[in-house]
Amino acid sequence: MATKREAILSRLVTQLAGATGCGSRIYRSRVTALNNRSGNSLIIEPVSDACAVNTTTTFCDWTLTVRVSVLAIGDASTSADSAADDSVQSMYAKMMQDLTVNGNAIDVQCQSTSFEMIDADQPTAFISTTFDIRYRTDIDRIDQ
């Protein structure tokens, strides 16, 4: 049986499908290079998962930190961060559309957005937004 963390991460891939400018170019924990000539891409990756034991109950309260990044390429007339803007806005709306992540989470909270301009043959940007996803499991299991 998969952990609740895995259920959340898998659901995010589904939830983010169809983000503006990205289509089906949504990747989970991708570490290999992307050929991004056909539009923007989304990359979903876990950053950390911290547990706080609730001493008054038999639960663990988890905070899963997830980074969702948009990789975008600009052109001679459009900066890369500007080319990413519609995709970032769409991704954010999709992340906040279901704060329970299909019943697996208690809440989703946006933390920050960072911008990285990449030296490439065309203007390229990597815009990353970090979210904290709170969820709960029984103290002796992480698959519920």
C-alpha positions as CSV (number, residue, x, y, z in Angstrom):
1,M,0.0,0.0,0.0
2,A,1.3,3.5,-0.9
3,T,2.0,6.1,1.7
4,K,-0.3,9.1,2.0
5,R,2.7,11.2,0.8
6,E,2.8,9.2,-2.4
7,A,-1.0,9.5,-2.8
8,I,-0.7,13.3,-2.5
9,L,2.2,13.6,-5.0
10,S,0.5,11.3,-7.5
11,R,-2.7,13.3,-7.2
12,L,-0.9,16.6,-7.8
13,V,0.3,15.3,-11.2
14,T,-3.4,14.7,-12.1
15,Q,-4.6,17.9,-10.5
16,L,-2.1,20.0,-12.5
17,A,-2.9,18.4,-15.9
18,G,-3.9,21.0,-18.5
19,A,-2.1,23.9,-16.9
20,T,-2.0,26.8,-19.4
21,G,0.9,26.4,-21.8
22,C,2.0,23.1,-20.4
23,G,-0.4,20.6,-21.8
24,S,0.8,17.1,-20.8
25,R,4.3,18.2,-20.1
26,I,4.1,17.5,-16.4
27,Y,6.9,15.6,-14.7
28,R,7.4,14.1,-11.3
29,S,10.8,14.5,-9.8
30,R,12.5,14.8,-13.2
31,V,16.2,15.1,-13.1
32,T,17.1,14.7,-16.8
33,A,17.2,17.5,-19.3
34,L,14.1,18.7,-21.0
35,N,13.7,19.7,-24.6
36,N,11.3,22.6,-24.0
37,R,10.9,23.8,-27.6
38,S,7.2,22.9,-27.7
39,G,6.0,25.0,-24.7
40,N,6.3,25.3,-21.0
41,S,6.8,22.3,-18.7
42,L,5.8,21.7,-15.0
43,I,8.0,19.7,-12.6
44,I,6.6,18.5,-9.3
45,E,9.1,17.4,-6.6
46,P,9.0,16.8,-2.9
47,V,11.4,18.9,-0.8
48,S,10.8,17.6,2.7
49,D,8.2,15.9,4.9
50,A,8.3,16.8,8.6
51,C,6.3,15.1,11.3
52,A,5.0,16.6,14.6
53,V,3.6,13.9,16.9
54,N,0.4,15.1,18.5
55,T,0.8,14.0,22.1
56,T,-2.8,14.4,23.0
57,T,-4.0,12.0,20.3
58,T,-2.6,9.0,18.4
59,F,-1.8,11.0,15.2
60,C,1.2,12.4,13.4
61,D,0.7,15.8,11.8
62,W,2.8,16.0,8.7
63,T,3.9,19.0,6.6
64,L,5.0,17.9,3.1
65,T,6.9,20.7,1.3
66,V,6.4,20.4,-2.4
67,R,8.1,22.5,-5.1
68,V,6.2,23.0,-8.4
69,S,8.4,24.6,-11.1
70,V,7.6,26.0,-14.5
71,L,10.3,25.8,-17.1
72,A,9.7,28.4,-19.9
73,I,11.6,29.6,-22.9
74,G,11.2,33.2,-24.1
75,D,12.1,34.6,-27.5
76,A,13.5,37.8,-29.0
77,S,10.3,39.8,-28.0
78,T,9.3,38.0,-24.7
79,S,11.4,37.5,-21.6
80,A,11.4,33.9,-20.3
81,D,9.8,34.9,-16.9
82,S,7.1,36.7,-18.9
83,A,6.6,33.6,-21.0
84,A,6.1,31.6,-17.8
85,D,3.6,33.9,-16.2
86,D,0.4,32.4,-17.6
87,S,1.6,28.9,-16.7
88,V,2.5,30.0,-13.2
89,Q,-0.9,31.6,-12.7
90,S,-2.7,28.5,-14.0
91,M,-0.6,26.1,-11.8
92,Y,-1.3,28.2,-8.7
93,A,-5.0,28.2,-9.4
94,K,-5.0,24.4,-9.9
95,M,-3.0,23.9,-6.7
96,M,-5.5,26.0,-4.7
97,Q,-8.5,24.5,-6.3
98,D,-8.6,21.4,-4.1
99,L,-7.0,22.1,-0.7
100,T,-7.6,18.6,0.5
101,V,-5.8,17.0,-2.5
102,N,-8.7,14.6,-3.2
103,G,-9.3,14.0,0.6
104,N,-5.7,13.2,1.4
105,A,-4.7,16.5,3.0
106,I,-5.9,18.9,5.6
107,D,-4.7,22.1,3.8
108,V,-2.4,23.4,1.1
109,Q,-0.5,26.7,1.8
110,C,1.6,28.6,-0.7
111,Q,5.0,29.6,0.8
112,S,7.1,31.4,-1.8
113,T,8.0,31.7,-5.4
114,S,11.6,32.0,-6.7
115,F,12.9,33.0,-10.1
116,E,16.0,31.6,-11.8
117,M,17.1,32.9,-15.2
118,I,19.2,30.3,-17.0
119,D,21.9,30.9,-19.6
120,A,20.9,29.1,-22.7
121,D,20.6,29.6,-26.5
122,Q,17.2,31.2,-25.9
123,P,16.0,33.1,-22.8
124,T,15.1,30.4,-20.3
125,A,13.4,30.7,-16.8
126,F,12.8,28.3,-14.0
127,I,10.0,29.7,-11.8
128,S,9.5,27.6,-8.6
129,T,6.6,27.9,-6.2
130,T,6.8,26.1,-2.8
131,F,3.7,24.7,-1.1
132,D,3.3,23.2,2.3
133,I,0.7,20.4,2.3
134,R,-0.5,19.4,5.8
135,Y,-1.9,15.9,6.3
136,R,-2.4,13.5,9.2
137,T,-1.7,9.8,9.8
138,D,-2.0,7.4,12.6
139,I,1.1,7.5,14.8
140,D,2.0,3.9,13.9
141,R,1.3,4.1,10.1
142,I,2.0,6.5,7.2
143,D,-0.2,4.8,4.7
144,Q,-3.6,6.1,5.9
